Structure formats: C-alpha cells, structure tokens
Amino acid sequence: MARGQRRSSRNKFNTSRALQRLIDQRISLESGKWVLEDDDGTEVQITSGKEVKYISGGGLDINWTDTSPGSDADPYDLTLTVNPADATAVDSATTDLILLADASDSNNLKKATLGYAWDGTNFYINGKVGIGVTSPSYALDIPNNSDATGTARANAFVTYSSKKLKKNIKRIKNPLKIVEKLRGVTFDWKDTNKREIGLIAEEVHKYLPEVVSYENKRPAALDYPKLTALLIECVKDLQSKIDFLEKKVSSHAVDIKKER
C-alpha cells in the first residue's frame, strides 16, 4: 500500500474513533441519555432502549459540528434538518406521525398524525376532504360554485337505503298537496349567469324540510334525489284517481247503451 493511501486510511480511522468518543462522551454527560431538541424546545430523549433511524432519501439533512456546545453559531453538536426538496415517497400507516410545513409560523414544522393510508389498492382518509375548500364541513366538500369547480361527475352515486337501517317507516301523506305547494322555477346563478331550473330551499323548507340542508339554521341546499319518493307517491295517487274515473266512465257507457 502506498504511503498516501496508508495516511488516508489512518485519518479515516482516527476520525471515526474521534466521532465515537464524542458520542460516548455526550451520552455519558446526559447520564445515559441522548437528547434531540427541535427549534421550539421540544426534546426527545434517546436512551439505551430506543433507536434513532435515518431514512435515506427521506428529506433529512444531518449536520455534525465537532465543537463544544455554545462555542459556535449552532449550539448543538448534531443538527437534523428536514429538506422537503430532497424528500421521496415512504410507506406510512394512519397512526404514523408526520411533519407538516406551516408557512404562517416561524417554527413551521409541525407534528401531526398522518390520518390517511394507502395499501396499494385502497386509499383511506380519517377525516374530511375539501376539494377547493380549505375548511370542509362534510366528508367530501366542494365549492359552492355553479361552474365546473363546484360540480361532481360520476356514472352513479349510490345512497344507503336498506330497511335494516331505518325505523318509523311510514308512507308520505297527501303527496299531491305537498307538490301543489312547491314551485318549480327557472333562474340564473349569480356567479356565472348560468341558466338552470330547480326549487328554492327556503320555500321547500316550509312543506318538505326532510330534503333541506341547513347552514347556520337557515335553508341552504336541497337533496334533490329524495324528491323521487314524493313524486312516486304522487304518481300512485294520480293513478288511483284515473282508475276511479275510468270505472265511472265505463259504468255510464253501459247505462247509455241500455237506454238506446
């Protein structure tokens, strides 16, 4: 081995030994504990029963300063820095803790529960999802816009409706009278001037509150698909009236024939 190579090998060996001595010294000074501290003073103690793991490519930069605490600009010998630009995807579970960047706070790294999981087939979210809505009020919330940003599209939306899930089941009373009080209207949305037809939530609230959604205790939206049940009962009532009239007409026709 050349003299330069031997010298380089000895330097690496000495550096490694010095680093190990420094770690041993720091642990002994902490009475068998190694303390990690973040910017806001939160400390995590690493004892002999715990491990510290660095995930390569996880966006974590390590800076080791071989000086005494407080003698340089950085008072810590070991600094761990999260670098989002270098982060890569890692497998996580719903109970894992993650760091979130909060631009409104100088200490912008926040610890939070992950709240979602991906198993390769299914995506699970523990909480509400807002698409274009920063503070969703529903499990899935999109903006109150009349253009495409407030529109959902699918082949079908399926609603739970099993008898096993319901109680106090009763037929809708006087469906025709309810429909007579409702007013179908044409209108233009204020935000886009888009022309549509529909009902007015405040008016439906008076006669059929079961299909009305409220915000701040005021009528705000309608569950239009539920109106199908009302219209089905209206058709049935109308059919009964038609059958009754047809029987009366038939009986009168027989009487007319007899008179002839």
Contacts in CASP RR format, 6 or more apart in sequence:
PFRMAT RR
TARGET T0000
AUTHOR 0000-0000-0000
METHOD contacts of the structure
MODEL  1
MARGQRRSSRNKFNTSRALQRLIDQRISLESGKWVLEDDDGTEVQITSGK
EVKYISGGGLDINWTDTSPGSDADPYDLTLTVNPADATAVDSATTDLILL
ADASDSNNLKKATLGYAWDGTNFYINGKVGIGVTSPSYALDIPNNSDATG
TARANAFVTYSSKKLKKNIKRIKNPLKIVEKLRGVTFDWKDTNKREIGLI
AEEVHKYLPEVVSYENKRPAALDYPKLTALLIECVKDLQSKIDFLEKKVS
SHAVDIKKER
1 9 0 8 1.000
18 66 0 8 1.000
19 64 0 8 1.000
19 66 0 8 1.000
22 66 0 8 1.000
22 77 0 8 1.000
26 34 0 8 1.000
26 77 0 8 1.000
27 33 0 8 1.000
27 34 0 8 1.000
32 47 0 8 1.000
32 48 0 8 1.000
33 45 0 8 1.000
33 46 0 8 1.000
33 47 0 8 1.000
34 45 0 8 1.000
34 46 0 8 1.000
34 47 0 8 1.000
34 52 0 8 1.000
35 43 0 8 1.000
35 44 0 8 1.000
35 45 0 8 1.000
35 46 0 8 1.000
36 43 0 8 1.000
36 44 0 8 1.000
36 45 0 8 1.000
36 46 0 8 1.000
36 52 0 8 1.000
36 78 0 8 1.000
36 80 0 8 1.000
37 43 0 8 1.000
37 44 0 8 1.000
37 76 0 8 1.000
38 107 0 8 1.000
38 109 0 8 1.000
39 107 0 8 1.000
39 109 0 8 1.000
40 107 0 8 1.000
46 52 0 8 1.000
54 60 0 8 1.000
54 62 0 8 1.000
55 90 0 8 1.000
57 86 0 8 1.000
57 87 0 8 1.000
57 88 0 8 1.000
58 86 0 8 1.000
58 87 0 8 1.000
58 88 0 8 1.000
58 90 0 8 1.000
59 82 0 8 1.000
59 83 0 8 1.000
59 84 0 8 1.000
59 85 0 8 1.000
59 86 0 8 1.000
59 87 0 8 1.000
59 88 0 8 1.000
60 80 0 8 1.000
60 81 0 8 1.000
60 82 0 8 1.000
60 83 0 8 1.000
61 80 0 8 1.000
61 81 0 8 1.000
61 82 0 8 1.000
61 83 0 8 1.000
61 86 0 8 1.000
62 78 0 8 1.000
62 79 0 8 1.000
62 80 0 8 1.000
62 81 0 8 1.000
63 74 0 8 1.000
63 78 0 8 1.000
63 79 0 8 1.000
63 80 0 8 1.000
63 81 0 8 1.000
64 77 0 8 1.000
64 78 0 8 1.000
64 79 0 8 1.000
65 72 0 8 1.000
65 74 0 8 1.000
65 76 0 8 1.000
65 77 0 8 1.000
65 78 0 8 1.000
65 79 0 8 1.000
66 77 0 8 1.000
67 77 0 8 1.000
69 75 0 8 1.000
69 76 0 8 1.000
69 77 0 8 1.000
82 99 0 8 1.000
82 109 0 8 1.000
84 101 0 8 1.000
92 98 0 8 1.000
92 114 0 8 1.000
92 117 0 8 1.000
93 114 0 8 1.000
93 117 0 8 1.000
94 113 0 8 1.000
94 114 0 8 1.000
94 115 0 8 1.000
94 116 0 8 1.000
94 117 0 8 1.000
94 124 0 8 1.000
94 126 0 8 1.000
95 113 0 8 1.000
95 114 0 8 1.000
96 113 0 8 1.000
96 114 0 8 1.000
97 111 0 8 1.000
97 112 0 8 1.000
97 113 0 8 1.000
97 114 0 8 1.000
98 111 0 8 1.000
98 112 0 8 1.000
98 113 0 8 1.000
98 114 0 8 1.000
99 109 0 8 1.000
99 110 0 8 1.000
99 111 0 8 1.000
99 112 0 8 1.000
100 109 0 8 1.000
100 110 0 8 1.000
100 111 0 8 1.000
100 112 0 8 1.000
101 108 0 8 1.000
101 109 0 8 1.000
101 110 0 8 1.000
102 108 0 8 1.000
102 109 0 8 1.000
102 110 0 8 1.000
115 125 0 8 1.000
115 126 0 8 1.000
115 127 0 8 1.000
116 123 0 8 1.000
116 124 0 8 1.000
116 125 0 8 1.000
116 126 0 8 1.000
117 123 0 8 1.000
117 124 0 8 1.000
118 124 0 8 1.000
127 139 0 8 1.000
128 136 0 8 1.000
128 137 0 8 1.000
128 138 0 8 1.000
128 139 0 8 1.000
128 140 0 8 1.000
128 141 0 8 1.000
129 136 0 8 1.000
129 139 0 8 1.000
129 140 0 8 1.000
129 141 0 8 1.000
130 136 0 8 1.000
130 140 0 8 1.000
130 141 0 8 1.000
130 142 0 8 1.000
131 140 0 8 1.000
131 141 0 8 1.000
131 142 0 8 1.000
131 143 0 8 1.000
132 142 0 8 1.000
132 143 0 8 1.000
132 149 0 8 1.000
133 141 0 8 1.000
133 142 0 8 1.000
133 143 0 8 1.000
142 149 0 8 1.000
142 150 0 8 1.000
142 151 0 8 1.000
142 152 0 8 1.000
143 149 0 8 1.000
143 150 0 8 1.000
144 150 0 8 1.000
145 151 0 8 1.000
145 191 0 8 1.000
145 192 0 8 1.000
146 189 0 8 1.000
146 191 0 8 1.000
146 192 0 8 1.000
146 194 0 8 1.000
146 196 0 8 1.000
147 191 0 8 1.000
147 192 0 8 1.000
147 194 0 8 1.000
157 225 0 8 1.000
159 225 0 8 1.000
163 169 0 8 1.000
171 233 0 8 1.000
172 178 0 8 1.000
172 229 0 8 1.000
172 230 0 8 1.000
172 233 0 8 1.000
175 230 0 8 1.000
175 231 0 8 1.000
175 233 0 8 1.000
175 234 0 8 1.000
175 237 0 8 1.000
176 234 0 8 1.000
176 237 0 8 1.000
176 238 0 8 1.000
178 207 0 8 1.000
178 208 0 8 1.000
178 230 0 8 1.000
179 230 0 8 1.000
179 231 0 8 1.000
179 234 0 8 1.000
181 206 0 8 1.000
181 207 0 8 1.000
182 199 0 8 1.000
182 203 0 8 1.000
182 204 0 8 1.000
182 207 0 8 1.000
182 208 0 8 1.000
183 199 0 8 1.000
183 200 0 8 1.000
183 203 0 8 1.000
184 197 0 8 1.000
184 198 0 8 1.000
184 199 0 8 1.000
185 197 0 8 1.000
185 198 0 8 1.000
185 199 0 8 1.000
185 200 0 8 1.000
186 195 0 8 1.000
186 196 0 8 1.000
186 197 0 8 1.000
186 198 0 8 1.000
187 195 0 8 1.000
187 196 0 8 1.000
187 197 0 8 1.000
187 198 0 8 1.000
188 194 0 8 1.000
188 195 0 8 1.000
188 196 0 8 1.000
189 196 0 8 1.000
198 224 0 8 1.000
199 222 0 8 1.000
199 224 0 8 1.000
201 212 0 8 1.000
201 213 0 8 1.000
201 219 0 8 1.000
201 220 0 8 1.000
201 221 0 8 1.000
201 222 0 8 1.000
202 219 0 8 1.000
204 211 0 8 1.000
204 212 0 8 1.000
204 219 0 8 1.000
204 222 0 8 1.000
205 212 0 8 1.000
205 219 0 8 1.000
208 227 0 8 1.000
208 230 0 8 1.000
210 226 0 8 1.000
211 222 0 8 1.000
211 223 0 8 1.000
211 224 0 8 1.000
211 226 0 8 1.000
211 227 0 8 1.000
212 219 0 8 1.000
212 221 0 8 1.000
212 222 0 8 1.000
212 223 0 8 1.000
213 219 0 8 1.000
213 220 0 8 1.000
213 221 0 8 1.000
213 222 0 8 1.000
213 223 0 8 1.000
214 220 0 8 1.000
215 221 0 8 1.000
END
